[in-house]
Amino acid sequence: MNIKRFIIFLLIFSLMPMCVYAETDNVSLINNEANLDIQSPVALLMESETGTVLYEKNAYEKKYPASTTKMITAILTLENCDLNDTAIVSKEALLSVPSDYTNANLQVGEELTIRDLLYAFLIPSANDCGFVLAEHIAGSIENFAEMMNLKATEIGCKNTHFTNPSGIQDENHYSTAYDLALIGRYAMQNDVFREIVSTSSYNLPATNKYDSTDRRFVNTNFLIRESQKNYYYEYATGIKTGFTDDAGDCIVASAKKDGVEYIAVVLQSGYDTTTWLKEKFIDCVTLFDYAFENYTTKSLNMQGEVFDKVKVSGATKDTKYLDIVYEDNIDAFISNEQLDNNFSSNIVVNDKLKAPISKGDVVGSVSYTINDITYSSNLIAGNDVIKSNLIPNILKTVLAIFILFLILMIVRYINYRRYVKRKKNYRKNNKKIKYI
């Protein structure tokens, strides 16, 4: 009987869907049952500010990232170089790129600024620029790959390994949709990176080895190019496409509307067999539309808004009341279904407030936990509270009176002693007189 129960348990357990979220940190999957027509085999949708995952499809499986790799190379470049620095193109860097991969037609010995290399690297996805940057920063591709993997781990990636700066096909060069979303989210916090990936076209200037300005490039991300009528998305802000035969069509995209930005990742994509449109762009639009239609942010507290007014002990009459205000805005990311919800807060205020208090001093904190995400702000003093001098002044007056009284008593005592002494002397002298 026990054996039968054990077999039934195993059968039931084997039919249960495998949960893959335990291995990822800080992931909140609000809704993975959305009826979305995503054609690509791998996809993920993430809210950028909180990292909340709204939709995933095979998003934690290791895949070839192709040129989406370039995001982390660009970040390492921005964090380790001055944009006006000059890098020199080596023969080794050019030979590292297979002939059928995109390049910017760089020349051996050519000198280009880091800024120009980054634009050519990210906009048309020129692979030769990546190898030049890697050598400039780390001295070798191997050293740079170590930097890439260290940075990926720092960002939070757990199933990613890079071997080169551009995404050249390599069986040991892989990532996941979730990890790529983390990298894209991190990269978009850099203003220069954000500016570059939202640029639709770029011209390399003439250099010491190339005297023409005909190296004009257009962005491979059709979502941001208005000329691409089938794909253009008005809210798109970036980020990076990719393609190899083994990786398929790839993209890490971003879109922002009403202050909320989302990251979409689509891997192993192809063409819609009916329209022959690129599925990766169509799927991104589907994901973004779903997010904008079903999710929003709700303001819970405004910066500078008065939370409470309290009486402070030891303060002057004019400043004895303290305004406790929110130091920051608190905007929670929620589904539209939660808009009318009243969210409870955890509030901690110092119960021993005493004067003096300066405007801006931290006097407490407030936090909300919504959909497993905690939003918090300090509570600060909204005005100065001046310490009252009434009691000290009274004490000083009493002390002064006491001291005066004490001095008076001492003086009186001294005078009394002198009087007694004179009286004794008088009596003594009078005794010597004899009357006849």
C-alpha positions in Angstrom: 0.0 0.0 0.0 2.8 2.4 0.9 4.6 1.6 -2.4 1.4 2.3 -4.4 1.0 5.7 -2.7 4.7 6.5 -3.4 4.2 5.6 -7.1 1.1 7.8 -7.3 3.0 10.7 -5.6 5.8 10.3 -8.2 3.3 10.4 -11.1 1.6 13.5 -9.7 4.9 15.2 -9.1 6.2 14.4 -12.6 3.1 16.1 -14.1 3.6 19.3 -12.2 5.2 22.2 -14.2 8.7 22.9 -13.2 9.3 26.2 -11.4 12.4 28.0 -12.6 12.1 31.2 -10.6 13.8 30.0 -7.4 17.3 30.3 -9.0 16.8 34.0 -9.7 16.9 36.8 -7.1 14.5 39.7 -6.8 12.1 38.4 -9.5 8.5 39.1 -9.1 6.3 37.5 -11.8 3.0 39.4 -11.7 1.3 37.5 -14.5 2.6 34.8 -16.7 -0.8 33.7 -18.0 -1.4 36.7 -20.4 -2.8 35.5 -23.6 -0.1 37.0 -25.8 0.6 36.0 -29.4 4.4 35.7 -29.1 5.8 33.9 -32.1 9.4 33.7 -31.0 10.5 30.7 -28.9 12.2 32.8 -26.2 10.8 36.1 -24.7 10.7 38.1 -21.6 9.1 41.4 -20.5 10.5 43.3 -17.5 9.6 46.6 -15.9 12.8 48.6 -15.7 12.6 50.4 -12.4 11.8 47.5 -10.2 13.0 44.6 -12.3 9.5 43.0 -12.1 9.0 40.3 -14.7 5.6 40.5 -16.3 5.9 37.8 -18.9 8.4 35.1 -19.7 8.7 32.3 -22.3 11.7 30.0 -21.9 13.5 33.1 -20.4 15.9 31.2 -18.2 17.3 28.8 -20.8 20.8 29.3 -22.0 20.9 30.7 -25.6 23.4 32.4 -27.9 23.1 36.2 -27.5 24.8 37.3 -30.8 25.3 41.0 -30.9 23.1 41.8 -27.8 26.5 41.0 -26.2 27.6 44.5 -27.2 25.6 46.0 -24.4 28.0 44.9 -21.7 31.0 45.8 -23.8 29.7 49.3 -24.2 29.1 49.6 -20.5 32.6 48.5 -19.7 33.9 51.0 -22.2 31.9 53.8 -20.7 33.0 52.9 -17.2 36.7 52.6 -18.0 37.3 55.2 -20.7 37.0 58.9 -21.5 34.8 59.4 -24.6 37.5 61.7 -26.0 40.3 59.2 -25.6 41.8 57.8 -28.8 42.1 54.1 -29.6 44.4 52.7 -32.4 43.1 49.9 -34.6 45.4 46.9 -34.6 45.7 44.2 -37.3 44.9 41.6 -34.6 41.6 43.3 -33.8 40.5 43.3 -37.5 41.5 39.6 -38.0 39.4 38.6 -35.0 36.2 39.3 -36.9 35.1 36.7 -39.5 34.6 38.1 -43.0 30.8 37.5 -43.0 30.2 39.6 -39.8 29.2 43.3 -39.9 32.1 45.7 -39.7 32.8 49.5 -39.9 35.6 49.1 -42.5 38.2 50.2 -40.0 41.8 50.4 -41.1 45.0 49.1 -39.4 46.6 52.0 -37.6 43.5 54.2 -37.7 42.9 56.4 -34.8 39.4 57.0 -33.6 37.8 58.4 -30.4 36.1 56.1 -28.0 32.9 58.0 -28.7 33.0 57.3 -32.5 33.9 53.6 -31.9 30.9 53.3 -29.5 28.5 54.8 -32.0 29.7 52.5 -34.8 29.7 49.6 -32.4 26.1 50.0 -31.2 24.2 51.5 -34.1 25.2 49.3 -37.1 26.6 46.6 -34.8 30.1 46.9 -36.2 32.1 44.0 -34.7 35.6 45.3 -35.5 34.9 48.3 -33.2 34.3 45.9 -30.3 37.6 44.2 -30.6 39.4 47.5 -30.9 37.7 48.7 -27.7 38.5 45.4 -25.9 42.2 45.7 -26.7 42.3 49.3 -25.7 40.7 48.6 -22.3 42.2 45.3 -21.3 45.2 44.7 -23.6 43.8 41.4 -24.9 40.4 39.8 -25.8 40.9 37.2 -23.1 41.4 39.8 -20.4 38.4 41.7 -21.6 36.3 38.6 -21.6 37.2 38.2 -17.9 36.0 41.7 -17.3 32.8 41.0 -19.1 32.0 37.9 -17.0 32.9 39.7 -13.8 30.6 42.6 -14.7 27.8 40.2 -15.7 28.0 38.6 -12.3 28.0 42.0 -10.6 24.8 43.0 -12.4 23.2 39.8 -11.2 23.5 37.4 -14.2 23.7 33.7 -13.2 23.6 31.9 -16.5 25.8 34.0 -18.7 29.4 33.5 -20.0 31.1 35.6 -22.6 34.2 34.8 -24.6 34.4 37.9 -26.9 33.2 41.5 -26.9 31.0 41.4 -30.0 28.9 38.2 -29.9 31.0 36.2 -32.4 29.5 32.7 -32.4 31.2 30.5 -29.8 29.6 27.5 -28.0 30.9 28.9 -24.7 29.4 32.3 -25.3 25.9 32.2 -24.0 23.3 34.0 -21.8 19.5 33.9 -21.1 16.7 36.3 -21.8 16.5 37.2 -18.1 20.2 37.9 -17.8 20.2 40.0 -21.0 17.2 42.0 -19.6 19.3 42.7 -16.4 22.2 43.9 -18.6 19.9 46.1 -20.7 18.3 47.5 -17.6 21.7 48.3 -16.1 23.0 49.8 -19.3 20.1 52.1 -19.8 20.9 53.8 -16.5 23.9 55.3 -18.3 22.9 58.5 -20.1 25.5 58.2 -22.8 24.6 54.7 -23.6 20.9 55.6 -23.6 21.6 58.5 -26.1 23.6 56.2 -28.4 21.1 53.4 -28.6 18.3 55.8 -29.4 20.2 57.3 -32.3 18.9 56.3 -35.7 22.0 57.0 -37.8 25.6 58.0 -37.5 28.6 59.1 -39.7 32.1 58.3 -38.8 34.4 61.3 -39.4 37.5 61.2 -41.6 40.6 60.0 -39.8 44.3 59.6 -40.2 43.8 56.5 -42.3 40.4 57.2 -43.9 39.9 60.6 -45.5 36.2 60.3 -46.4 33.0 60.7 -44.3 31.1 58.1 -46.4 31.0 55.6 -43.5 27.4 56.3 -42.7 25.5 53.8 -40.6 21.8 53.3 -39.7 20.5 51.6 -36.5 19.7 47.9 -36.9 16.9 48.4 -34.3 13.9 49.2 -36.6 11.7 50.0 -33.6 13.3 53.5 -33.4 13.5 54.2 -37.1 10.5 56.1 -38.4 11.3 55.1 -42.0 10.6 51.5 -41.0 6.8 51.7 -41.2 6.2 48.0 -40.5 8.1 48.1 -37.2 8.5 51.7 -35.9 7.2 52.1 -32.4 6.8 55.6 -31.1 7.7 54.8 -27.5 10.8 52.8 -28.3 14.0 54.1 -26.6 16.6 51.3 -27.6 18.5 49.0 -27.2 20.4 46.3 -29.3 19.7 43.8 -31.9 21.7 40.7 -32.9 21.8 37.9 -35.4 23.9 34.8 -36.2 22.8 31.6 -37.9 23.0 29.7 -34.6 21.5 32.4 -32.4 18.7 33.4 -34.8 17.3 36.9 -34.7 17.7 38.6 -31.3 16.8 41.8 -29.7 16.9 43.5 -26.3 14.5 46.4 -26.7 13.1 49.2 -24.5 10.1 51.5 -24.6 8.9 54.3 -22.3 5.5 55.9 -21.8 4.1 58.1 -19.0 7.3 57.7 -17.1 7.4 53.9 -17.1 10.0 52.0 -19.1 10.0 48.3 -20.0 12.7 46.0 -21.3 11.7 43.3 -23.8 14.0 40.4 -24.8 13.3 38.2 -27.8 15.7 35.4 -28.9 15.9 32.7 -31.6 13.4 34.6 -33.6 12.7 34.4 -37.3 10.1 35.6 -39.9 6.4 35.4 -39.8 5.6 33.0 -42.6 2.4 34.9 -43.5 3.7 38.5 -43.7 7.4 37.7 -43.8 7.9 40.4 -41.2 10.7 40.0 -38.6 9.0 38.4 -35.6 11.4 39.9 -33.1 10.1 43.4 -33.7 6.5 42.3 -33.9 6.8 40.4 -30.6 8.4 43.4 -28.9 5.5 45.6 -29.9 3.1 43.0 -28.6 4.9 42.9 -25.3 5.1 46.6 -24.9 1.5 47.2 -25.8 0.5 44.6 -23.2 2.5 46.3 -20.6 1.3 49.8 -21.3 -2.3 48.7 -21.4 -2.3 46.6 -18.2 0.2 48.2 -15.8 1.0 51.6 -14.4 2.5 53.4 -11.5 0.5 54.7 -8.5 1.7 57.6 -6.4 1.6 56.7 -2.8 3.4 59.7 -1.4 4.8 62.9 -2.8 8.1 64.4 -1.9 7.7 67.2 0.6 4.1 66.1 1.5 3.3 66.4 5.2 2.8 63.1 6.9 2.1 64.4 10.4 2.5 67.4 12.7 3.8 66.7 16.2 4.6 68.7 19.2 8.2 68.6 20.2 9.3 69.0 23.8 11.8 71.6 24.8 11.0 73.9 21.8 10.2 77.6 21.7 6.6 78.6 21.6 6.8 79.6 17.9 8.5 76.4 16.7 7.1 73.7 19.0 5.2 72.0 16.2 7.2 69.9 13.7 6.0 69.0 10.2 7.1 65.4 9.4 7.4 65.1 5.6 8.3 62.5 3.0 11.9 62.8 1.7 11.1 61.1 -1.7 8.3 60.3 -4.0 7.0 56.8 -3.6 5.5 55.5 -6.8 4.5 51.8 -6.8 4.4 49.7 -10.0 1.1 47.9 -10.1 -1.5 46.4 -12.4 -4.5 48.4 -13.5 -6.6 46.1 -11.4 -4.8 47.3 -8.3 -5.3 51.0 -8.9 -8.2 51.4 -6.4 -6.4 49.4 -3.7 -5.4 51.0 -0.5 -2.0 49.8 0.4 -0.9 49.7 4.0 2.3 51.1 5.1 4.9 50.4 7.8 5.7 53.7 9.5 8.4 54.2 12.1 8.8 57.7 13.8 11.3 58.6 16.5 9.2 58.7 19.7 11.8 60.8 21.5 11.9 63.9 19.4 13.5 66.8 21.3 14.6 70.3 20.3 16.7 71.3 18.6 15.8 69.8 15.2 17.0 71.1 11.9 15.0 71.1 8.7 15.9 68.0 6.7 16.9 65.8 9.7 15.7 62.2 9.4 13.1 61.5 12.0 11.6 58.2 10.8 10.8 56.1 7.7 7.9 54.7 5.7 7.7 51.6 3.6 5.2 49.7 1.5 5.5 46.1 0.3 3.5 45.5 -2.9 3.8 42.5 -5.2 6.8 41.4 -3.2 8.6 44.7 -3.9 9.4 47.1 -1.1 9.2 50.9 -1.7 10.5 53.2 1.1 11.4 56.7 2.0 12.8 58.6 4.9 10.6 60.8 6.9 12.3 64.1 7.5 11.8 67.4 9.5 9.9 69.9 7.3 11.0 72.9 9.5 13.4 73.9 12.1 12.6 73.4 15.8 14.5 75.8 18.1 15.4 74.8 21.6 13.6 76.9 24.2 15.8 78.9 26.7 13.0 79.6 29.2 13.9 77.0 31.8 17.7 77.5 31.5 17.1 81.3 31.9 15.0 80.7 35.0 17.6 78.4 36.4 20.3 81.0 35.6 18.2 83.7 37.4 17.6 81.5 40.4 21.3 80.7 40.6 22.2 84.4 40.3 19.8 85.3 43.1 21.2 82.5 45.2 24.8 83.6 44.6 23.8 87.2 45.5 22.1 86.0 48.6 25.1 83.9 49.5 27.4 86.9 48.9 25.1 89.0 51.0 25.1 86.5 53.8 28.9 86.2 53.7 29.3 90.0 53.8 26.8 90.2 56.7 28.7 87.4 58.5 32.0 89.2 58.0 30.6 92.5 59.2 29.1 90.7 62.2 32.4 89.1 63.1 34.0 92.6 62.8 31.4 94.0 65.1 31.9 91.3 67.7 35.6 91.8 67.6 35.3 95.5 68.1 32.9 95.0 71.0 35.3 92.7 72.7 38.2 95.1 72.3 36.0 97.9 73.7 35.2 95.9 76.8 38.7 94.9 77.3 39.9 98.5 77.1 37.3 99.8 79.4 38.3 97.3 82.1 41.6 99.0 82.5 40.1 102.3 83.5 39.8 102.8 87.4 37.5 105.4 88.8 38.5 107.1 92.1 
